[in-house]
Amino acid sequence: MEIKAKRTLVKSAPELWELADDLARLEAWMGGFVGASAPVTVEITKRIPERCIVWRSAGTGEARIQVALAESGFGTSVEITASGEDAGTSANDALERLLDELGSPDRRPFRAG
């Protein structure tokens, strides 16, 4: 089973890459995709900084997720492709949540200057 989700986000590729290039986050996203209640150990199989990252589940069952970034007008086009035999019934929802997380504004604590 392969599913895709695509959205243009109002963030730069470097901002999105900072979020996507995080092992703990990749493991949490994989857990959501396969319907696990906890993060799933993953292995990164392809990494092109600020362009593409691909990872797969490192345990039983084969699940794979790819996030591709491309400049698009005033933002960045984000395309997620995921496949796996163990994908949970809410796999489409998991990809939409992943896009929501990537697109959400950064919340940084106020710092007095």
N, C-alpha and C positions, 0 to 999 in steps of 0.2 A: 504494500500500500504506500503510495506517495501522495503527499499533499503539499500545497504551496499557499503562501500568504505574501502579499506585497502591499507596501504603503510608502508614501513619501513623507519623511519626517523633517521638521524644521530644526535640524541640528546638522552640524558639519560631520564629515566622515571621521575626522580625528576624535570628536566627542563621542560618536557612536562606537568607534573602535575601542575607546577606553572602557566602555561598558561591556562590549562583547568579548574582549580579550582578557577574561577573568575566569579562571578554572572553576571556582566555587559557583559562579553564576551559570556557567555551561552545564555543570552537574545538576543544578536546580532546574534549569530549563529542560534537560533530558528527563529528569524525574517527572516533571509535569507532562511531557509529551507521552511517555509510556504509561502514565497513570499511577506512578509510584507515590507513596506518601512521604518519601524522603528523597534527597538527591541521589543520583545514580553516577557511579564512577565512570568517567569517560576518557577517551584517548583522542587527542587532536591529530587529525590526519592531513590537514592542509591549512596553511596559514600564510596569507599574503597581507601584510599590514595595511590597514585602512581600506581594504578591498574585499577580502573573503576569509572566512574561517569555517572549517568543516570539522566536526567531531562525531564520534560514534560511541555507543555504549561499550564498556569494557567487560561486562559480565555476560550472563546468558542472554540469548536473544540478540538479534541484530537490529539496532536502531541507529539512524544517521540523521544529522541536522547540518544544514549549510546556511550561513548568513552571508549574503553578498551585498556590498554597498557600492553605489554609483552616484556621482553628482547629478542633481536634477533641479535645475532652476534655483530657487531660494532654499533648497534643502538637500536631502540625500535620499535617494530611492533605496529602500531596504527590501530585499526579496529573501524569503526563508523557504527552503525546500527541506522537507523531512520525509523519511521513509522508515518503515519498520514493521515487522510482523507482530510485535508486542505493543503496538501503539494503542493507547487507551481509547475508549469511545469518545472522549473529549479532546482528542488530539488537535482538531481544528481550533477549538477554544484555547488550547495551550499556546498555539502559535499566535493567535490574536492577543493573548495576554503578554507574550514575549514582545510583540510590537508595541503594545501599550507601555510596557516597562521601558523599552528603549526610547520611546517618544515622550515620556513624562519629564517635566522640567526638573532640573537638579535643584535639590533643596539644600542650600548651604547655610550654616548658622551665621547670623549677623555678627560682624566683627567691627568693633569701634576702631576708628582710625587714629 
